Amino acid sequence: MTELKLLALDTDDLGVISAHMQDAVFKVGDVHWSPAERNFALAGNRFVWETAVRKRKGFERRRSALVFKRVEAVRSTGIDRNNRDEVLSLLAVTFTQKGEGPEGTVELVLAGNATIALDVECIEVALADVGGAWETASKPRHP
């Protein structure tokens, strides 16, 4: 399996990134917001869905970086930002357009009714695998 590198510039692209990041897990301490650079980034362990369809056992996870650019503000609910070791599970990445222009809100929907909302000038998101893969016996399941 080759390393994944994706760029999203519209809602269709963002849907592809959301699918690849579904069930990624990351710690609160692996989230970084830089107001001066207008970047929001997280490093997580994504479940490799693109190979899971073909396998019955022996699934993979990969260390990945997800970077949002042109971020104007960040809000969160259901997260203790002081607990840097808290593990969060990403369910989906969505976008709600504001008005007629490209600006809007990207929402990272997390398990446990938690969310991270990013007010963005436009959609500009990069996803890249940054480390090797490792095997995991379990495949995420949703009710």
LINVENWO-V580795 format. One record per run of one state. SS is the DSSP state (alpha for helix, beta for strand, coil for the rest). FROM is the first residue (numbers start at 1). LEN is the number of residues. If there is no record, write none. Layout:
ss={SS,SS}
from={FROM,FROM}
len={LEN,LEN}
//
This chain:
ss={coil,beta,coil,alpha,coil,beta,alpha,beta,coil,beta,coil,alpha,coil,beta,coil,beta,coil,beta,coil,beta,alpha,beta,coil,beta,coil}
from={1,5,9,11,22,24,28,31,35,39,48,49,53,59,69,71,78,87,98,104,111,114,121,125,137}
len={4,4,2,11,2,4,3,4,4,9,1,4,6,10,2,7,9,11,6,7,3,7,4,12,7}
//
